[in-house]
Amino acid sequence: MLAAVSKSFFYALSENKSLNKAAKKWGFRFGAGQVVAGVDIESAIRKVKELNDLGITATLDHLGEFVSSREEATESTDYCIKVLEAIAESGVKSTLSVKMTQLGLDIDQEFCFENMCRILETAKTHDLFVQIDMEDFKRCQITLDMVKRLRQTYDNVGTVIQGYLYRSEEDLDQLNGVVLRLVKGAYKEPAEVAFQEKSQVDDNYWKLIQKRLLEGTFTAIGSHDHNIINKVKAFAKEHHIPNDQFEFQMLYGFRTELQEQLVKEGYNMRVYIPFGTDWFGYFMRRLAERPQNVSFALKGLLSK
Ligand SMILES: Cc1cc2nc3c(=O)[nH]c(=O)nc-3n(C[C@H](O)[C@H](O)[C@H](O)COP(=O)(O)OP(=O)(O)OC[C@H]3O[C@@H](n4cnc5c(N)ncnc54)[C@H](O)[C@@H]3O)c2cc1C
């Protein structure tokens, strides 16, 4: 009961526009610095290097979402291009992750498409890959349409499928050949479109993973769930799926020991590294999905 209340509370905070705006000026609070890798490109690249030294690759995310003006969307696009250039210049092993609403999806879809093309053009020049994060259900179809359209010109782009949505299995079937990250899903969605029980989400997530591993296109399993990870390892062995056909992905600051252990066992491990001043929505979603994370938020609060 308490967990359900705190979940809804943190989801509501994550969507609060005034708090998201105010938090940009506060600097990191409540322990957010443990899961967000600094505010600028330099700090983010430093973290990537540290992880690369441990045999872990990265995907950088310059935090931002739901922008409401063309100026902000253009600024975000320019910044993504800078991140790609910084990756190329520093020679670190990293891809880029972006959110469509950061690039103007809610303002004008054609404008967002053009912004995405600018990003992919730069990525292509440097032989880099861009993953489009999946946001809330309202934006799922348009994101998938955008990915399909972009892939007519670019093959260095992929996206994310969320295990909690009823529609995901059908979406998966239409995305053979596209590099995907499979996750459970991070937004609060209603019963009309998404499984509500954790066991149902886990079952559907596992079903998608098996289907995808057998299908053969490179797949990322984005999860901190050791049960899922162990099942993937056993399934891959049983079906002779080579380690270079999949990778595990985790968020920066979470289960670092497990990340390193997986590398030692010979698996590909990539860490999603968010950075920038727009940390609030991202951080509140992390608190919503795992009440235990609240304890380090409280520690951060007390240490202020
Ligand atoms: C790389 C990456 C990218 C993502 N991209 C997206 C995206 O584009 N769109 C989207 O909607 N969502 C995204 N997510 C978030 C995802 O959808 C889930 O909300 C989030 O990962 C929580 O689910 P989980 O599978 O990690 O495990 P959960 O279901 O949260 O946890 C399962 C079990 O794993 C163990 N566990 C989990 N976390 C920890 C921990 N920190 N320490 C110790 N034990 C732990 C616990 O035993 C827990 O009961 C992403 C996640 C990752 C890792």
The ligand as a Tripos MOL2 file, in Angstrom:
@<TRIPOS>MOLECULE
LIG
   53    58     1     0     0
SMALL
NO_CHARGES

@<TRIPOS>ATOM
      1 C1         19.7780    1.0100  -19.7270 C.3       1 LIG1
      2 C2         18.3420    1.2630  -19.4430 C.ar      1 LIG1
      3 C3         17.6090    2.0740  -20.3090 C.ar      1 LIG1
      4 C4         16.2530    2.2860  -20.0750 C.ar      1 LIG1
      5 N1         15.5000    2.9740  -21.0060 N.ar      1 LIG1
      6 C5         14.1740    3.0800  -20.8260 C.ar      1 LIG1
      7 C6         13.3330    3.6640  -21.8240 C.ar      1 LIG1
      8 O1         13.7770    4.0910  -22.8890 O.2       1 LIG1
      9 N2         11.9960    3.7340  -21.5790 N.ar      1 LIG1
     10 C7         11.4510    3.2600  -20.4230 C.ar      1 LIG1
     11 O2         10.2230    3.3170  -20.2720 O.2       1 LIG1
     12 N3         12.2190    2.7140  -19.4700 N.ar      1 LIG1
     13 C8         13.5550    2.6140  -19.6250 C.ar      1 LIG1
     14 N4         14.3170    2.0450  -18.6470 N.ar      1 LIG1
     15 C9         13.7490    1.7670  -17.3030 C.3       1 LIG1
     16 C10        13.0750    0.4120  -17.2530 C.3       1 LIG1
     17 O3         11.9090    0.4320  -18.0440 O.3       1 LIG1
     18 C11        12.6880    0.0420  -15.8100 C.3       1 LIG1
     19 O4         11.7800    0.9850  -15.3420 O.3       1 LIG1
     20 C12        13.8350   -0.0470  -14.8490 C.3       1 LIG1
     21 O5         14.9800   -0.5860  -15.4260 O.3       1 LIG1
     22 C13        13.4380   -0.9130  -13.6340 C.3       1 LIG1
     23 O6         13.1880   -2.2400  -14.0040 O.3       1 LIG1
     24 P1         14.2840   -3.4140  -13.8400 P.3       1 LIG1
     25 O7         14.1180   -4.3710  -14.9410 O.co2     1 LIG1
     26 O8         15.6380   -2.7990  -13.7160 O.co2     1 LIG1
     27 O9         14.0010   -4.1640  -12.4850 O.3       1 LIG1
     28 P2         12.8560   -4.0070  -11.3680 P.3       1 LIG1
     29 O10        11.6150   -4.6620  -11.8290 O.co2     1 LIG1
     30 O11        12.8120   -2.5700  -10.9100 O.co2     1 LIG1
     31 O12        13.5140   -4.8540  -10.2210 O.3       1 LIG1
     32 C14        13.4500   -6.2670  -10.1980 C.3       1 LIG1
     33 C15        14.2950   -6.7860   -9.0730 C.3       1 LIG1
     34 O13        15.6770   -6.5640   -9.3710 O.3       1 LIG1
     35 C16        16.3760   -6.2210   -8.1760 C.3       1 LIG1
     36 N5         16.9000   -4.8450   -8.3230 N.ar      1 LIG1
     37 C17        16.4540   -3.8900   -9.1670 C.ar      1 LIG1
     38 N6         17.1800   -2.7630   -9.0290 N.ar      1 LIG1
     39 C18        18.0880   -3.0180   -8.0760 C.ar      1 LIG1
     40 C19        19.1340   -2.2540   -7.4780 C.ar      1 LIG1
     41 N7         19.3690   -0.9930   -7.8440 N.pl3     1 LIG1
     42 N8         19.8890   -2.8320   -6.5190 N.ar      1 LIG1
     43 C20        19.6720   -4.1100   -6.1320 C.ar      1 LIG1
     44 N9         18.6860   -4.8950   -6.6650 N.ar      1 LIG1
     45 C21        17.9190   -4.3560   -7.6120 C.ar      1 LIG1
     46 C22        15.3760   -6.2980   -7.0420 C.3       1 LIG1
     47 O14        15.4230   -7.5860   -6.4900 O.3       1 LIG1
     48 C23        14.0560   -6.0660   -7.7430 C.3       1 LIG1
     49 O15        12.9610   -6.6140   -7.0600 O.3       1 LIG1
     50 C24        15.6640    1.7720  -18.8870 C.ar      1 LIG1
     51 C25        16.4050    0.9660  -18.0260 C.ar      1 LIG1
     52 C26        17.7110    0.6970  -18.2830 C.ar      1 LIG1
     53 C27        18.4810   -0.1950  -17.3460 C.3       1 LIG1
@<TRIPOS>BOND
     1     1     2 1
     2     2     3 ar
     3     2    52 ar
     4     3     4 ar
     5     4     5 ar
     6     4    50 ar
     7     5     6 ar
     8     6     7 ar
     9     6    13 1
    10     7     8 2
    11     7     9 ar
    12     9    10 ar
    13    10    11 2
    14    10    12 ar
    15    12    13 ar
    16    13    14 ar
    17    14    15 1
    18    14    50 ar
    19    15    16 1
    20    16    17 1
    21    16    18 1
    22    18    19 1
    23    18    20 1
    24    20    21 1
    25    20    22 1
    26    22    23 1
    27    23    24 1
    28    24    25 2
    29    24    26 1
    30    24    27 1
    31    27    28 1
    32    28    29 2
    33    28    30 1
    34    28    31 1
    35    31    32 1
    36    32    33 1
    37    33    34 1
    38    33    48 1
    39    34    35 1
    40    35    36 1
    41    35    46 1
    42    36    37 ar
    43    36    45 ar
    44    37    38 ar
    45    38    39 ar
    46    39    40 ar
    47    39    45 ar
    48    40    41 1
    49    40    42 ar
    50    42    43 ar
    51    43    44 ar
    52    44    45 ar
    53    46    47 1
    54    46    48 1
    55    48    49 1
    56    50    51 ar
    57    51    52 ar
    58    52    53 1
@<TRIPOS>SUBSTRUCTURE
     1 LIG1         1 GROUP 0 **** ****
